[in-house]
Amino acid sequence: ALSQNPNLSLIDDIIINEFLPNPIGADTEAEFIELKNIGEVEVDLKNWQLDDAVGGSSPYIIPEGTLIAGGEILVFMRSVAGFTLNNNGDDVRLLSPDTEIKDAHSYNDLVSEGVVRARDENGAWQWSMSSTPGEENIISWAQEGDEDEDEDEREYSNAIVINEFLPNPVGSDTEAEFIEVKNTGG
């Protein structure tokens, strides 16, 4: 294990593999960051840190006794670790005990509920509707019932239009703003 024979080259084998910044429902319960050991040797994660953007929430310091075997995936839940990922863009960072950034990923968009950011089989970051904490990632945009339908074969109607909207109503914007869509087709 790394703790018995520090081989600093091994720490490049620990990567951020998946994270969920905006779970369905309360963010405090289901947000998570998943780490993966892409190497073959077990690594002791004692005093490693999970953090968001500089100046954001306090980093989570991984406790003693947290080992990650080669090929293994570990999940850290917000409810335990206390980190907070913003729903409208943030950084997800993994720091070694000496606070060197070992892996990091930024996202700048408003994230829909239940959409995860995960690495595909080539290691590239993708948005996905399939949250797989603790398991191999699945990159998917299929909705229930259309698993067999290829996204490229879907037909989108030009008959759906924004018909009316009110961006600045009299009084409270939170109560009276609206957007109306209309199906102008059959």
Secondary structure, 3 states (H helix, E strand, C coil): CCCCCCCHHHHHHEEEEEEECCCCCCHHHHCEEEEEECCCCCEECCCCEEECCCCCCCCEECCCCCEECCCCEEEEEHHHHCCCCCCCCEEEEEECCCCCEEEEEEECCCCCCCCEEEECCCCCEEEECCCCCCCCCCCCCCCCCCCCCCHHHCCCCCCEEEEEEECCCCCCHHHHCEEEEEECCC
